[in-house]
Amino acid sequence: MEAKIDPNPEAAAGIAAAEEARAPRVLIVTAVTAEREAVLRGLGGSSRFEVIAAGAGTAAAAAGTAAALAAGTYGCVISAGIGGGFPGRAPVGSLAVASEMIAADLGAETPEGFRSAAELGFGSVSVPAASGTAEALAAALAAAGLMVSTGPVLTVSTATGTAGTAAALAARHPGAVAEAMEGHGVAVAAQRFGIAALELRAVSNPVGPRDRAAWRIPEALDALAAAAAILLEVL
């Protein structure tokens, strides 16, 4: 009977390293250092991922993303961090994968109510997520036992703090799962460079009245780290 010879561990490691080196690099853009550290913890030192903390808000996110893309070569860009989840769609502690990134408060107030920049003729306020990849990521997260929702993720300049604003946003954007402050800026920068974009949020609080005592930031950061580990399998 012919004995089975295990492959040389050093050769196997070399093959794996070569395959990783050939794979497209991924840029992950967070707002703050705590989010960046959570993502890095989940990635476990993979050299295919560059993770930056570009600052809070859509302008800082867009500028940081554009600067990174101008300086390197990437196959995908991800806006990642914690955020608010719409009640009944993305509970605290769960994950949200964007189907599209929407600038939800970019527009004007009128006597008839809010009108988006798109309605005013100033161009699109939405960037679709990478076709197929968002679905694959959500499926992988669910398969790993993580609670995940998929739908539009709203980018706002002022975080929602009242039930009235939360209801108005939900009515204008049916199916929206989460709210944050950077995704659309990251997506617009990626779009300008012709690169696919995703947004991944770990829900730390409900969208609506601000109740700091109910926020679960450490738990959301742990969920973000767990989701980052799944990125290694999907991308």
Secondary structure, 3 states (H helix, E strand, C coil): CCCCCCCCHHHHHHHHHHHHHHCCCEEEEECCHHHHHHHHHHHCCCCCEEEEECCCCHHHHHHHHHHHHHHCCCCEEEEEEEEEECCCCCCCCCEEEEEEEEECCCEEEECCEEEECCCCCCCCCEEECCCCHHHHHHHHHHHCCCCEEEEEEEECCCCCCCHHHHHHHHHHCCCCCEEECCHHHHHHHHHHCCCEEEEEEEEEEECCCCCHHHCCHHHHHHHHHHHHHHHHHHC
